[in-house]
Amino acid sequence: MSYDLFFRSRSPEMRFSCEDFVRYFMQRPWYEAKESQAVYWNEDSGVYFYFEYSERSGDSEVGHESDSSLLPVTFSLNYFRPHPFGLEAELEVAAFIEAFDLTVSDPQVSGMGDGEYSKEGFLRGWNAGNAVSYQAILSHYPSRRFLTLPSSRIEAFWRWNFNRKARQIEIGNTAFVPRIFFFDIGGEVQTGVAWVGGMPILLPFVDLVFVIRQRLASPQSGFRPTEDIVVFSWRELESIIRRFRKISGELEAYELCYEVTPMDIERAVFEKQPPAKMPERIAFDQVLNRELLEQARGS
């Protein structure tokens, strides 16, 4: 199940080659473009989808997906995903349409139909189809356990990750902006970030903080540094860091900026014991919208 779009040029004489296709997507971040496919995979946000180049025959019926008036390009985004997949994909679809001055052919039931593209229309079609996919999957697997978070939390975490690099450029070397990861803790989704040795960091409100610490090994090993990881719950850590400036927003964060790691932070990191077992990390596409799943169960 996927959300699929097709495209038309406003200029009937326009020719769009596979070389044009590859050249455009190679210039954009997060794409791997080769031959007939441009796959988008954002390592920070965890969102993925693709555009595909496929020549069509010239004798096909108008209105069909192989209509010869369409460009030989399709867009596809899988359903049964957290809703920010649509928010991120929309930015790329809009950029592609603007770059080549296109209109769309949207066959989705709640989609835009044939004509002008709009952000609202894209998100309407995507969200409607995504909600139906939740119902379809649940009807096939009624007793399956799914990992969920409230939609507002999912979007806040996605926005943090999506904007992470821009925020890092904005604050420079003052502090590190970490990526938020997701974990399955006994069937519940928890969030976490990695923090290297107490370095300056913009620390978002998450469930777990994984501190990577370095130690000097024994004389027998030549004092070579070794690494291990200790894990703090937010409650444990906040009692130490709450004196730092808090930054508000969809996702609040503490700004831990200093030239030398404070003694109390250093002591807490040094004295903490590593966990017997590390939490199981999960991909963003496994974190489903709780409201959509509850809606599907009630339908």
N, C-alpha and C positions, 0 to 999 in steps of 0.2 A: 504494500500500500504506500503510495507516494503522492505528493503534490507536484503536478507537472504543468509546465508552461511552454508555450510556443510563441514565436515572434515573427512580426512582419516589419518590413521597412516602409517608411513613408515615401521613399523614392523607388519607384518600380524598376528603375534601371540599375539599382544598387546590386553589386556582386560581392558576395561574402565567401571568401575561400577558407580552406582549412588553415592556410598560413596566417590569414587575418585572425582567425580564432585562436591559434596558439600564441601568436604575437601579443594579442590583447591580454590574455590571462597570465602569460609569463611575466608581465610587467606589474601584476598585482600581488600583494602579499598573501601568503597562506595557500597559494595554488601550486599544484603540480600539473603542468600542462604538457601533454605530449600526444602526438597523433590525433585521435578523435575525441579525447576526453580531457576536461579540466576539472580536477578534483580539489575541492576546498576542504582543508583540514586545519582548523585553528587550534594549535597546541595549547594556547592559554585558556581559551573558553571551552574547548571540547566539542565545538560545533563542526559539522561536516555536511556536504551536499556536493552536487556536481552539475556541470554543463556538458553537453555532448554534441559533437558535430556529426551529422549523418545526412548524406545527400539523399534527396527524394526523387522519385520518378516524376516526369512531367505530365503524365496522363491520369493523375489521381483526382478524385472528386473534391470539389471545394467544400470546406467545412470539416474534412477528415484530417487527422493529425499528419497525414502524408500529403496534404494540400500543397501543390507546387508553388502557391503564392507565399508560403511560409519560408522563412530562412531555414537553412539546414541545421538549426541549433535548438536544442531542448534544454530545459532546466528541470532538475528533479531533486526533491527533498523528501526523505522518508517520514512517514507518520509514526505515531506512537512514540513521541519524543517530548521532552520538556518544552514548554512553549517558547523559550528564548531562541530555539532553533529557527523559528520563523522570523523573529526580530532581527537576527543577524543575517539570515539569508536575504531578507528584504533589502538590506543596504547594498548587497552585491547585485541583486537583480535590477534595482533602480539605477545603479552605476552603469551596468551593461546597456540598459535601455537608453540612458542619456548619451552614452558614448557613440552609439550608432543611430540615434534618432528613430526609435522603434515604437510600434504598438504591440499589443499582446493578443494571443488567442488562449483563453483560459477556460478549459472544459469542465472545471469543478462545478458541482451543483450550486454552491454559494459563491462562485468565483466572479470574475469581471466580464466573462464572455469575450467577444471580439471587439477590440477598440482600444481606448486609452488606458494606460497603466496608472494605478494609484496605490499609494502605500496602504490606504485604508482597505481597498479592495483586495490586495494581496493578503493582508493579515486576516481579513474576514474569511476568505476562502481557506487559508491555511488553518486557522483556529477551528473552523467548522469541520473540516476534514479530519483534523487531529482528534477532535472530540469523538467523532464517529469511530475512529480507529481504536480508541480506548474501549468503547462499547463492544466492538468486534472481538478484540483480543480477550476481553473479560468473558465474553460469551463462550469462547473456546477453552479458556482456562479459569473457570470460576473459583477454584480453590487455590490458585497459585498465589504465592506471596510476592508483592511488589514493594519496592522501596520508594517512598514518597516524601515530599516536603510541601508546605503551603506555597502557592504560586508566588506570593510576594517575596518569600525568602529565596526561592529559586532565582527569581529575576534579580534580586539584590546581589546574590553571589555571582551570577553570570555577568552583571554589569561591572563588578569589581574586577573579574578576570579579563573581560573584554577591554576594559580601559586601563589595564595594569601598566602596559608599556608607555602609554601617553602620560600617565601619572608619574611614572618613573622619570621620564624626560623632564617633566615639570618641576620635580623636587631635586633632580640631579643626584649628586652623591651624598646628599644629606642623610638619606635613609633608604633601605632596600624595600621595595614593594613586592611582597610575595604573592604567589599564585595560591588560590584556595583549592584544596583537594577534597574529595568526598570519600567517606568510609562507611562500611556496613558494620555496625556495632550491634550484634544481637538482633538483627532485623530492622534496626532503626538507622536512618541516615544521620551521620555526624560529619562536621566539617573540620578541616585542619590546615595548618600552614607549616612550612619548614622554616626554622630560624637557626642560622649558623652562628653558634658560639656566642650568643648575646650581642651580636653586631647591631648597630643602629638600624631600626626597622619601623615601618608603618604597619602596625599590628592590628588587623581587623578583628572584630568580635567573632570568634569561631569556638568550636567545642574543644578542640585539641591543638596543642602547639608542640611540634616535634623539634626539639633542640638538638642540633648536630654539634657535638663537642669534640675537641681534640685534646688528647693527652699525650704526654711523653711516656713511652714504654720503658721497660726495665733496662738497666745497664747491659744486661746480657744481649738485648736486641739492638744495642747501639743507640738507644734513646730516639729511635725513629718514632715520629708521631703516629698515633693510631686514632681512629674515629669510632665513636659509638653514638647512639641516639637515645635520648630520654624524652619522655612524653609527659607534658603537663596538661591537666584539665584547665579550662578557662578560669574556674573558681580558684584553683591553686595559684595561678599566675596573676590574676587581677589584683589580688591583695598586695602584690609587690609593685605592680606597674601603674596603679591608679593615680599616682601623684603626677604622672606625665600628662601632657596636653591631650585632650580628647577631641577628635575631629568628628563632626556630625555628618549626616548624610543617610542615604538608603541603608548603608552598612557603616556603623560607627567604627572608629579605629583609634588606637593610641599611637601618638607620635613619639617614639623612643629615640631621641637624638642626643648624642653625647660623644665626646672625644675618647673617653675611657669608659669601659663597661663598669657601671656602679657595683660596689662591693656586694650589696645584697642580692643583685641579680646573679653575679658571678658565683656567690656562695650557694644560692638555690640550685643553679645548674650543676655545680660540682657535687653537691650532696645528693642529688636525685639519683635513684637507682633505675637502670634500664628495665623496661617491661619484660615479663617472661615471654610474651608473644605480641608481635606488632599487629595493629588493627589491619583489616582487609580493605584495601583501597578499591574503589569502584569508579567507573567512567561516568561522565556527566549524563550521557544518554540513558543511564539506568535510574536517574533521579526523576521520577514522574510527578506530575501535578496532582496533589492530593485531592483538590476539588474536582478535577476531571474524573478521577477514579471513583470518587464517591458518587458523582453524578451518574456515571456509567452503571454503578451497582444499583442505583435507585431507579434506573429507567426500565 
